Amino acid sequence: MRLDKFLKISRLIKRRTLAKEICNQQRIQINGKPAKAGSPVKVGDELSIQFGSKLVKVKVDRIAEQTRKDEADSLYTILEEVPIQKNESEEEDNPWG
């Protein structure tokens, strides 16, 4: 399944167009590698997503073409949520360098 579609169906990101924008800004990695919106997502993959002031790492547990809102979080397991602290001298473009 495409990364942007998985992010929307899992409700990690509310809209697919927003998921594409975040991918284009290189704020998402799959298994430690920068990912594009069309990158394939498989069960067992680890996603790192930079949301504004935090970095969220999740493991993909299952893939589904559609889910109900109350079942969406069964598609992934949150591994860690880390606040991102920026120094004034750091660039805000990419948390991975």
Secondary structure, DSSP 4 states (H G I P E B T S, - for coil): -BHHHHHHHTTSSS-HHHHHHHHHTT-EEETTEE--TT-B--TT-EEEEEETTEEEEEEE----S---GGGGGGGEEEEEEEE----TTS-SS-TT-
